[in-house]
């Protein structure tokens, strides 16, 4: 289970009344190449947009357009919506829609379809559905205008509408809840070829000749799912695969041995211990900031990076990504490896003899080397770390629903949008499942939510510094992944995402 690779976007000013406009009209189609074959380890639960997430969004982009297009550099541009405008206090967003788009079955796309999709997404139990928790009502003004009312400002809303929540499916399919799982119906550049698709192994999409917008340069798009990166590298070397993202340092090294393969490095996911129990409900020691600070001083990030990741990454003490306004380079080295300091802090907090800490271990995330490294570093300052193996099939329930552990080792994406990070990692919810906060964090979060993005940098940095100082997390490093192509494809990385958008691939000249 890999929960990293969240989507993100570059900083965008959402000043009061900001208006973005434009038109993505159809252009002359370029000559189509044959097939783009992308390899992935991610298997979509279904092709129903309510099940889309940042890590599997390419499966959906092929068939479904989003309301807003997010470019590779994170900028927002028109797609199904030609322009959008906030009211004075950023609690209502009005979208102007294209009037010349149809779903693949010929049904017109309009404001009613937008309302039906957003309402359905909000009511679902999909992984990203909580991203629209601030949406209170969607109102159809006329066929080409829709308003989205918010219970409170949401600085990540435009991002959401360029991601899973913005994927538009044909409401005619909603009557049969299961139809979209295997028979997607959108307005996107491709149609699923069910005759060539093998669910769980390979999804094949053919270019839609009637697509309303710019045609993509590939006649066929294939997404092939593998269960290990060694097989992916072999596929790249033999020409069966055109491009893939490699997370393993060993497989990156294997790919580098082939001179025909081209590698782009990117630092996206940060690996860390997320401390849920900051109030000390399960482990009283964790309720003291000095203990959380001690755990940060206890680990040797440089050795971990060298031995576990073969140096492929950048050590850090912060969770805010490098593309966020809240990022502060000086905080990357806030916690150095200082066992003596760790012991002093533990003694000051009343834990001179240490304490016991049990964390869940999923082998796909915590390998033997990482497990041993953390256990040894904590033991050196008196903290006994016990790993409890959890089955991947039941891990989510044990950790997030049953709240059975005080923390979790996880790789999380570093979205380029500050509010996306704040709302998912700092506010009660997705990765703050115990709902912990403190007065200073609450005040800063509230201020950031209600001010324009242009004015939020100082407060975002203050919030970042506060959670680092208080030891809300124990980050290790931002991991370097390898975006590999076989030389026949050019690909542009997507801001804040490890996995590029399908629009970022072109044939190499």
N, C-alpha and C positions, 0 to 999 in steps of 0.2 A: 504494500500500500504506500503510495507516494502522494503526499498532499502538497507538494511544492508546485512550482510553475504557475502560481496565480498570475492572471493578467494584470497589467499596470499601465499607466500612461504618464507622459511627461507633464510637468506643471502647466496648468492652464488657468488663466485669469477668469474668474467667474464674478466679475464686478457687477454691481446692481444693474439690472436691465441689459446685461450683455446680449448682443444679437449676433449670431453667426448665420451666414447665408451663403448660398451657392447652388450649383446645379450639376449633378453627375450624369449628364445626358449621355446617350449611347454614342460611341465613337466608332470609327472605321476599325473593323476587326483585324488584328494582326494574324499573320499566317500561323496556323496551329501546329505545334509539335505533336508527337504521338501521345506519350504518356509520361506523367510525373508519378513516380512511385516513392511514397514516403513511408519509412518504417517507424514504428512506435511500440512502446511497451504498454500503452494505455488502451484499455478496452472500454468503449462506451456502454453504459447500462442499456441504452436504447437510443434511437434517433429522434425521440420526442424532445423538443427544446427544453421542456421543464427539467430534463435530466442532464442538460449541458453544464459543463464546468470549464474553467480556464484551461485545464490540462487536456481536455478532449475536444475543445471547440473546433479544430479543423474538420472533424467529422460532420459538424453542423454547418459550418460556413459554406460548404460545398452546395448545400441545398437551400439554406435559409439566409436571406439578407438580414442585416441588423438595421435598426432605425438610424443609427449614426455609424459612420465608418471611422475606425481608429487606425491612423496611418502608422507606419513602422516607427516613426519618431515620437509617437504618442499624440500627435495633433488630431483633433476631431474635424471631420469633413462630412458633407452630406452623403446620404445613401438613400434610404426610403424616406427619410425626412430631409427636406431641402433647406430648412432653417429652423432655429429654435430660439426662444426668448424667455427669460425669467421675469417675474414681477419684481417690485421694489425690494421685498424682504426675502427673496429667493425661496418662497414657499409654493410657487406655482410655475410650472414650466409649460409653455405652449409650443407645440410642434406643428409645422406646416409640412404636409405630405405630398409626395408625387401623385399625380392623377393619371399616370399612363402605365401603371404596373399591374400585372395579373399574376395570380398564383399559377402553378404548373397545370392545374386542371381548367384554367380559363376564368376562374372566379376573380373579380376585381379586388385589388388591394385598396383599402380605404380606412378612415378613422374608426369605423366599427370594428374592423379587424384588429387594429391596434389595441383598442379597449379590451376586446375579447382575449387577446394574448396576454396583456399585462395583468388583467384580473385573474386569469388562469394561472399564470406564473406565481403570483402572490399567494394564491390559495393552495399551491402545490406543496409537497414535502421535498422538492428537489434541493440539492446541495446548496444552490445559490439563491434559493427563494427568499431567504431572510435579508438579502441585499435590498429588497424593496419594502422593508418594514416601515419606512417613513412615508410610503405612499398611502394616502388616505382615500383618494377617489380619482378615477379616470373619467373624464367627461368628453363626449363627442360634441364638438361645436358645429361642424358640418363635415361633409365627406373628406375634406383635405385638412381639417384642423382638429386637434385633440389637446386637451389640457390635463396635466398631471398635477394634482394637488398633494402637498406634503404636510404632514403633521408637524414637521420641524425641518429646517434646511438640511439638505443632504449634498455636501460637496462632491460626492462620488456618483451622483445620479447620471451624469453624461457618460461616465465610464460604463456604468451598468447597462445603459441603453446601447452601448457599442459592443457589449459582451453578451453573455447568455440571456439576460433579461430582455435584450433588444431583438432577439431572433424572432422573426415573424412567420408563424405557420398559418395554414389555411383553416379558419374557424369551422369550415364545413366538415373537417375531420374530427372535431372535438366530440361529436355525437358518439363516435366509437373510440373509447379511451385507449384501446390498444393499437389502433391503426397506424399512428405515427411512429410507433416503436420500430417497425420494419418497413413502413411505406411512407417516408417523409414527403410532405407537400408544402413547399415554400415558394419563394420568388427568386431563389438564388441562381448562380451561374451554371450549376450542374444538376442532373437528375441521377438518382441512384439506379444503377443497372442491377436489378435483382437477379438476373440470370447468371451474372458473373460474380456476384457477391456471395461470400461464404461467411455467415455471421460468426464472429469470434476469431476469424482468421484474416479475412480480406474484404474490404469494402471498395467497390468500383463505381465511379461516377463518370457519366458521359456529359460532355458539354451541351448545354441547352441552346439550340440554334435560335430560339425565340427570346433569349434573355434580353431584358430591357436595357441593360447597361453595357459597359465595356467588356468585351469578351476576354477571358483569360487565355494565355498563350498555349495551354495544353488541351488537347482534344479529350483526353481521359485523365482522371485523377484517381490514383489507387492508394489506399491507406492499408498497409500490411502490418498486422500485429504479431509480435514475437514475444517469447517468454524469457529471453535472455539476450544480453548485448553481444555476446560472442557470435551468436547466429546472425545478428544484424551486421556486424563487421564483415563476416564472411559474405553476406549478401552484397555489401558495398564493393568488396574486392572482386566479386564475380560479375558485377553489373546487374544483378537482380534488383538491387535497391539503388535509388538515385541520391537519397539524402536521409539523414537521421540525426537525432540528438543522442549523444553518448554521455552518460553521467559517471560511469566508472573510469577511474584513472587508468586502470589496467587496459581497458578496451580502447581508451584514447591512445595509449602508447602503441597498441596493436595496429590501430588505424594509421598512425603516423609512419609506420614502417612501409606503407604503400605510397609510393611517390605520386600515384595518380589521384589519390584522395586529397581533397582540400579541407582544411580545418580552420574554423573560426572559434575562438574561445569567448565565453561569456560568463560573468559572475552574476548569478541571479538568486539562487536559493541560499538562505542562511540556515545553517544547522545549529540547533541550540537545545537546551533543556528549557521547556516552557514550565514555569512554576505556577500551577493552578492554585496551590494552597498557601497563598501569601498571608492569609489571616491566621494560619496555624491551626485550623480545625482538625486536620488529620495528623499532622506532624507539628506539634507546638513550636518547635525550634524555628520553623520557616516563617512564623509570624513576626520574627525579629529581623529588621532590615540588616543588622550586622551579620546575622547568620547567612543571609542570602548573598551579602557582599563577600563573606568568607568563602563561600562555594565558588564564587567567580574568581577570587584570588588563588584558589586551590588548583585549578586546572592549568595545564601547560599547553596553551593553544599552539605555540610554535612547533612543539614536538608532535602534537596531534596532527597538525597539517602536514608535516614532513612525512610522518610514518603511515598515516591513514590515507591521506589524499596525494601522496607523492609530491607535495608542495603545490598542488593545483588548487589554489584558492587564495583568499586574503583573510587573515585573522581579524576578528572584530569583537567589540563589546556592546554593539548596538544593533537593534532590530530595524531601525529606519533604513531604507535602501538609499543607494547613492544618488538616485534620480529624484528623491523627495526633497521638499523644502526643509524638512526637519533634520536632514542628515548633517552631521557635524564630524568632519574627518578626525578631529582631535579625540573623539569618543571611541574610535576604533581601538585605541590602545589604552583606554581608561583602566582596565584591569590587566595587570601584568601577572606573571606567575610568581607568587610570593607566599609560599607556605607559612613562613613566619608570621606575616601579616594576618593570614587566615586564622592561625591558631590564636593570635591575640584577640581578634574580633570574636571568635567563638568563646573565649574565656570571659570577655567583657559581657557577653550576652548570657553567661551562666552555663555554657556548654563546654567547659574546659576538657571534659572527657569525651566530647563528641556526642553523636546521636545516631540513630538508625534511620535509613532512608530507603524505601522500596519503590522502584520505578518499573513500569512495564517494558518488556523487550519484544519487539517485532524484528525478526531476523533480517527482513528486507530493509530495515532502517538502521538497526544497531547490530553491526557485524561483530565478530569476536574481538577484533582489534580495538574498536571503539568502546565496547563493553569493558574490556580489560583496562584500557587507558583511564577511563573515568573512575573505575573502581579503585585503581591504584592511587590516582591523584587525591581522591577523597579520603582514602585510608591513611594517606600520609599526614593528614591534618586531624585524624581521629573520627571521621565520618564513615560509618559502615554502610556502603551501598549494596543493596541486594537487588538483583535483576529477577523479575518474575516473567517468565515466558508467557506470551499471550498468543492465541491463535489468530491469524489474520482475519479469518471469517467472523470472529466474535469480538475482535479488539475494539472496534468503534463503539459497540454497546458498552463494553466494560469500562472504557475510558471516558467517553463523552456522555453517555446516557446514565449509566450507573454511578459515574463519578467515583470510580474505585481506586484512583491513584492521585497522589499529590502533585504529580508532574508527568512530563512526557518528553522524550527525545524525538524531535521531528525536524524535517527540512521544510521550511516555509519560503515561498516566493517573497520577493521584496517589491511590492507594487510601487510604481512611480507616483501614485496618488497618495498623499498623506492621509486623507480621510478614509480611504479604503483600508489602509493599514490600521488606523486608529479604531475604526468601527469593528474590525474583525479580531484584532489582537488585544486591544486595551479596554474597550467597553465590554460589559457583560455580554456573553454570547459565545461565538464559535471557538475561540481559543482563550477565553477568560471564563471558563465554565463555572467557576465558583463565584463569579460576579464581584471580584475584589476591586476596590478602588481606594483612593484616599482624597482628602480635601483638595490638595494642590493639583493632583491629576484631574479631578472632576472639574475644577474651575478652569483649567487650561483647555480641556476637551470641549467644554461648553462654549468658551470664547472662540475657539477655532471653528466650531460648527456654525456660529452665527456671523462670522466675519468673512469678507471676501478672501479668496485664495491669495490675491495679491498682497493682502495685509497680514497673512497668517504665518509668515516665515519665522519671525521672532518667537511667537508663541509655540509653533511646532518644534523649534529647536529647544525651547525651554522645557517642553513636555518630554522630548527625547532625553535630555540631560537628566531630568527628574527620575524617569523610570530606570535609566542606567545606574544612577547613584543609589536608588532604592533596591536594585537587584531584582526587578520583576522577572527578568529572564537570565539565562546563563548561555549567551551565544558563544559559538566556537569560531566559525569562519564562514565567509561567503564562498560557496563552492564553484570552482571553474568547471563548466561543462564544455563539451566539444560539439559544435554544429558541423557535421561532416557532409560533404557532397562528393560525388564520383567524378567531378570535373565537367560534367555535361550541364550542370545547373548552377546558376547564380542565386544566392539567397541573402536577403537582408534580415538582420535580427530585428525582433519586435521589442520595443521598449518595455522593460518590466516583465517580459515573458521569456521563458526558456524555449518554448515552442513557437516558431514563427507563424504568422497568418498565412493562409493559402495564397494571399495576394502578393506575398513577398518573394515568390519564386519566378524566375525567368530562365529561358535556355541560355547557356553560355555561348558567346559568339566564337 
